[in-house]
Amino acid sequence: MRKTIIVIGLLGVASLTACKGGGSGNISQKWEVVYDNSGRDSAFNAQLQSVDTMTAFPPDFIEMKAELAKMKPDSIATLPPEVVEMLKIEDLPTLKAKIKENLMDGKKQQDSLEAKRSVIYDFQKNGVLKMYASDMPDQMVDTSTKYTADMKAKKLFLFANQAIVKGEMANDTVTFDILHISGDSLSLKVDPKSKGAAGPNIKPMAFKLYKEEKKK
């Protein structure tokens, strides 16, 4: 359950777009997390800018380069080739270009993964919250959380599935305000007074109704 709380907190910090207003609907459905990547993109652009303004080799790069020079060939062979290649760079412009290339490659991989993978919150009618990735529905499935909802009070309560979670974590409960729910959209926000909440500035979590692709 503690892991679930942390995951939920991270999703909130990831600047999820929220739907505002009231609305009514059934929470016991499959919901897909809706991301707003503006915060992530801003951080990425800041990284690129910091590389552009670099005027000297970073101290940790110099230290690692010195360590590489002391290593024997058989030890160097155990290192990732891309690391060795980077540490052999002798001029700053080449290093800056390589760092930016790595950042761009990483972003492309992440964008590609997000394009084909959705995070699904399946609020099952038996009270179990099943969380999984759409491209791996039978793997990395988290069923350690159960839920109840008070639609009149617009509250959602997540707590440990005691068939799976034991010890102190089995007593954890996290309360969410249901900001909006309709037939195709849902918005939740952690109650800042709830146990396990990361703080009052956690952003709302937004979802859209998950539509599974029909198997051919």
Secondary structure, 3 states (H helix, E strand, C coil): CHHHHHHHHHHHHCCCCCCCCCCCCCCCCEEEEECCCHHHHHHHHHHHHHHHCCCCCCHHHHHHHHHHHHCCHHHHCCCCHHHHHHHCCCCHHHHHHHHHHHHHHHHHHHHHHHHHCCEEEEECCCCEEEEEECCCCCCCCEEEEEEEEECCCCEEEEEECCCCCCHHHHHCEEEEEEEEECCCEEEEEECCCCCCCCCCCCCCEEEEECCCCCCC
